[in-house]
Amino acid sequence: MTRPRRAVADALADSLAEFAPDRAVEVGVGRRPDVAAALAERGPTVTVTDVVDRPVPDRVRFVRDDVTDPDPAVYADADLVYALNCPPELQRPLVDAAAAAGATWAFTTLGADPAVVDASPRTLPGETLFTAPTRKRQT
């Protein structure tokens, strides 16, 4: 992995680790398991999913799943459900899978794709991470 790509993966893993003390699930890993591996290095158990079989590094578990018709067992006990380069049409299913598991959620988008769910952006080096919106307490 090139140095700039590693720096982005590390920044994402550091931020995601804040939400995943024990267990994280990445939706749609594709051919990019570097963030999942970096997150696993930080302590949580990491499971990645995709609609087709994908090779993954040691310390990362792969499960075939489709977030548009998810197997709830895949997400059970997760602290965090996240996706990288999440297209608009998968953002709501990702949020729903996280909510059903009682987990928080996060995602990045691809290029100029918008966040189509209510989300709070967090600027990271080389990336924007969208998370569940933070609400101010009414006094």
C-alpha positions as CSV (number, residue, x, y, z in Angstrom):
1,M,0.0,0.0,0.0
2,T,1.4,3.4,-0.9
3,R,2.2,5.9,1.8
4,P,-0.7,8.4,1.2
5,R,-3.2,5.5,0.9
6,R,-1.8,4.1,4.2
7,A,-2.2,7.5,5.9
8,V,-5.9,7.7,4.8
9,A,-6.5,4.1,6.0
10,D,-4.9,4.9,9.3
11,A,-6.9,8.1,9.8
12,L,-10.1,6.2,9.0
13,A,-9.2,3.3,11.3
14,D,-8.4,5.7,14.2
15,S,-11.8,7.5,13.8
16,L,-13.7,4.2,13.4
17,A,-12.0,2.7,16.5
18,E,-13.7,5.5,18.5
19,F,-17.1,3.9,17.7
20,A,-16.0,0.2,17.9
21,P,-14.5,-0.8,21.2
22,D,-15.3,-4.5,20.6
23,R,-16.8,-5.3,17.2
24,A,-17.2,-3.7,13.8
25,V,-18.7,-4.8,10.6
26,E,-17.7,-3.3,7.2
27,V,-20.3,-3.5,4.5
28,G,-19.1,-4.1,0.9
29,V,-15.4,-4.5,1.4
30,G,-14.7,-5.1,-2.3
31,R,-11.0,-5.3,-3.0
32,R,-10.1,-2.8,-0.3
33,P,-9.5,-4.6,3.0
34,D,-6.8,-2.1,4.2
35,V,-9.0,-0.1,6.5
36,A,-10.5,-3.3,8.1
37,A,-7.0,-4.6,8.7
38,A,-5.9,-1.3,10.2
39,L,-9.0,-1.2,12.4
40,A,-8.4,-4.8,13.6
41,E,-4.8,-3.8,14.5
42,R,-6.4,-1.3,16.9
43,G,-8.3,-4.0,18.8
44,P,-11.8,-4.6,17.7
45,T,-12.9,-7.8,16.1
46,V,-13.7,-6.9,12.4
47,T,-16.0,-8.7,10.1
48,V,-16.3,-7.6,6.5
49,T,-19.1,-8.4,4.1
50,D,-19.7,-8.4,0.3
51,V,-22.1,-9.9,-2.1
52,V,-19.3,-12.0,-3.6
53,D,-16.5,-13.9,-1.9
54,R,-13.4,-11.7,-1.2
55,P,-10.0,-12.5,0.2
56,V,-9.3,-10.8,3.5
57,P,-6.2,-10.4,5.6
58,D,-5.5,-12.2,8.9
59,R,-7.5,-11.0,11.9
60,V,-10.4,-10.0,9.6
61,R,-13.4,-12.3,9.1
62,F,-15.3,-12.5,5.8
63,V,-19.1,-13.2,5.6
64,R,-21.1,-13.1,2.4
65,D,-24.0,-10.8,2.9
66,D,-26.1,-8.2,1.1
67,V,-27.0,-5.2,3.2
68,T,-30.2,-4.6,1.2
69,D,-31.4,-8.0,2.5
70,P,-29.2,-8.5,5.5
71,D,-28.7,-11.5,7.7
72,P,-29.3,-10.0,11.2
73,A,-26.8,-12.5,12.7
74,V,-24.0,-10.8,10.8
75,Y,-24.6,-7.5,12.6
76,A,-25.7,-8.7,16.0
77,D,-23.5,-7.5,18.8
78,A,-21.7,-5.0,16.5
79,D,-20.7,-1.6,18.0
80,L,-20.3,-0.2,14.6
81,V,-21.5,-0.9,11.0
82,Y,-19.6,1.1,8.4
83,A,-18.9,1.3,4.7
84,L,-16.3,2.9,2.5
85,N,-17.2,4.5,-0.8
86,C,-20.9,3.9,0.1
87,P,-23.2,4.8,-2.8
88,P,-26.3,6.8,-2.0
89,E,-28.6,3.8,-2.6
90,L,-26.8,1.7,0.1
91,Q,-26.7,4.4,2.8
92,R,-30.2,3.9,4.1
93,P,-29.8,0.0,4.2
94,L,-26.5,0.5,6.1
95,V,-28.2,2.8,8.6
96,D,-31.1,0.4,9.0
97,A,-28.8,-2.7,9.5
98,A,-26.9,-0.7,12.2
99,A,-30.1,0.4,13.9
100,A,-31.5,-3.1,14.0
101,A,-28.3,-4.3,15.7
102,G,-28.3,-1.4,18.1
103,A,-25.0,-0.2,16.6
104,T,-23.8,3.1,15.5
105,W,-22.9,3.7,11.8
106,A,-20.4,5.5,9.6
107,F,-19.6,5.7,6.0
108,T,-17.5,7.5,3.4
109,T,-18.8,8.4,-0.1
110,L,-17.2,8.1,-3.5
111,G,-16.2,11.4,-4.9
112,A,-19.0,13.9,-5.2
113,D,-21.7,11.5,-4.0
114,P,-23.9,13.1,-1.3
115,A,-24.9,11.8,2.0
116,V,-28.6,11.0,1.5
117,V,-29.3,10.2,5.2
118,D,-29.1,12.7,8.1
119,A,-25.4,12.6,9.0
120,S,-22.6,14.6,10.6
121,P,-19.5,15.0,8.4
122,R,-16.0,14.6,10.0
123,T,-13.1,15.8,7.9
124,L,-10.1,13.5,8.0
125,P,-6.8,13.7,6.0
126,G,-7.9,12.7,2.5
127,E,-11.4,11.7,3.4
128,T,-14.8,12.7,4.9
129,L,-16.4,10.3,7.3
130,F,-20.1,10.6,7.8
131,T,-21.6,9.5,11.2
132,A,-24.9,9.5,13.0
133,P,-25.8,13.1,13.6
134,T,-24.9,14.7,16.9
135,R,-27.9,16.3,18.6
136,K,-27.7,19.2,20.9
137,R,-29.5,18.9,24.1
138,Q,-32.5,21.2,24.5
139,T,-32.4,23.1,27.8
